[in-house]
């Protein structure tokens, strides 16, 4: 029996760390994480260009595509155990979750539109090519997977072609495992408060019949991410910079297929002007090559229809935008560094979070006491 099989049914962030550790230790997951194709994701920023252009951020292991992928696999592991899936199906779900972002290029979504325009495919298609061994660096990964798993079933899972009875809903539903980690991860990076939604509790609400109100709270948190953070002028300017730098008529080395399957260290060596420009944006200046730039963007909105049930309750809408670099820079300079929020008022609206907050404070006090007792008399106590 795998170690994760005897874990308790966790309900909060502390237990989520236990699920992550247990998932990372699974033999199949260890093998995938050791592959060169997966190791590349440690050098791909989850927040894309924002990690290089927004003040107070910098690329970090916790904000890599690899860290996000392991978290999604931990959620898959938890749901698979809770649903009582057999080990063969569970292993396929773990692998699919761990590999769901395997095709992400450097700078993630910030640069992907330029790569798609040049090469004709996106990170989903790139990931499928890697799984089948048809992309640079994919042959070894394909051999590893083919020895243990049905690769075509993995591809079908990630493409949304598997029914819910076999775990397909974990990847294809409105509250899929990818977004159940992506929204908390974004908030943990970009917002000091209020707290990010608890991953396991939201996953239970989405797939195990847990507290439905959590899904409403999650959907509102997603709205915060896309309006207050990813939609703020400084973030849109960082994305525009990547797309403008790689536009079809730009000077310099053109993008090629190898770029899709590189990491950001390789891009920094190949495209130093891009990263120098992102550093200028961080300082509140516009690089010369971005002057006069404009481009398309999308405003996404996520709302809860209180009078509806089922899929109609959680709604998404999109609006096309045309943005200019100078206007975005002016708006970014005028905007507060971080969106304001009243944390105590927020907690009063969500009593279950207030209880969790109080419980965490009690645990921290107890830990401080234990730590002080253990270090009593030690020169390292302070």
LINRA-V322086 format. One record per backbone hydrogen bond with DSSP energy under -0.5 kcal/mol. CO is the residue of the C=O (numbers start at 0). NH is the residue of the N-H. Records with the same first field share a line. If there is no record, write none. Layout:
CO: NH ; NH
This chain:
1: 4
2: 5
3: 6
7: 9
11: 15
12: 16
13: 17
14: 18
15: 19
16: 20
17: 21
18: 22
19: 23
20: 24
21: 25
22: 25
25: 29
26: 30
27: 31
28: 32
29: 33
30: 34
31: 34
34: 38
35: 39
37: 40
38: 41
39: 42
40: 43 ; 64 ; 65
42: 263
43: 64
44: 47
46: 49
47: 50
48: 51 ; 52
49: 53
53: 56
59: 62
60: 63
62: 45 ; 46
63: 67
64: 68
65: 69
66: 70
67: 71
68: 72
69: 73
70: 74
71: 75
72: 76
73: 77
74: 78
75: 79
76: 80
77: 81
78: 82
79: 83 ; 84
80: 83
85: 89
86: 90
87: 91
88: 92
89: 93
90: 94
91: 95
92: 96
93: 97
94: 98
96: 99
98: 101
100: 103
104: 107
106: 48 ; 109 ; 110
107: 110 ; 111
108: 112
110: 113 ; 114
111: 115
112: 116
113: 117
114: 118
115: 119
121: 125
122: 126
123: 127
124: 128
125: 129
126: 130
127: 131
128: 133 ; 134
129: 132
134: 137
136: 140
137: 141
138: 142
139: 143
140: 144
141: 145
142: 146
143: 147
144: 147 ; 148
148: 150
149: 153
150: 154
151: 155
152: 156
153: 157
154: 158
155: 160
156: 159
162: 165 ; 167
163: 166
166: 169
167: 170 ; 171
168: 172
169: 176
172: 175
173: 175
175: 179
176: 180
177: 180 ; 181
178: 182
180: 184
181: 185
182: 186
183: 187
184: 188
185: 189
186: 190
197: 201
198: 202
199: 203
200: 204
201: 205
202: 206
203: 207 ; 209
210: 213
211: 214 ; 215
212: 216
213: 217
214: 218
215: 219
216: 220
217: 221
218: 222
219: 223
220: 224
221: 225
222: 226
223: 227 ; 228
224: 228 ; 229 ; 230
228: 231
231: 234 ; 235
232: 236
233: 237
234: 238
235: 239
236: 240
237: 241
238: 242
239: 243
240: 244
241: 245
243: 246
246: 249
255: 258 ; 259
256: 259 ; 260
257: 260
258: 105 ; 261
262: 266
263: 267
264: 268
265: 269
266: 270
270: 273 ; 274
271: 275
272: 276
273: 277
274: 278
275: 279
276: 280
277: 281
278: 282
279: 284
280: 283
284: 286
286: 289
287: 290
289: 292
292: 324
294: 322
296: 320
297: 299
298: 318
300: 316
302: 304 ; 314
303: 305
304: 307
308: 311
309: 312 ; 313
312: 304 ; 314
314: 302
316: 300
318: 298
320: 296
322: 294
323: 327
324: 328
325: 329
326: 330
327: 331
328: 332
329: 333
330: 334
340: 342
341: 345
342: 346
343: 347
344: 348
345: 348 ; 349
346: 349
349: 352 ; 353
350: 354
351: 355
352: 356
353: 357
354: 358
355: 359
356: 360
357: 361
358: 362
359: 363
360: 364
361: 365
362: 366
363: 367
364: 368
365: 369
366: 370
367: 371
368: 372
369: 373
370: 374
372: 375
374: 377
377: 380
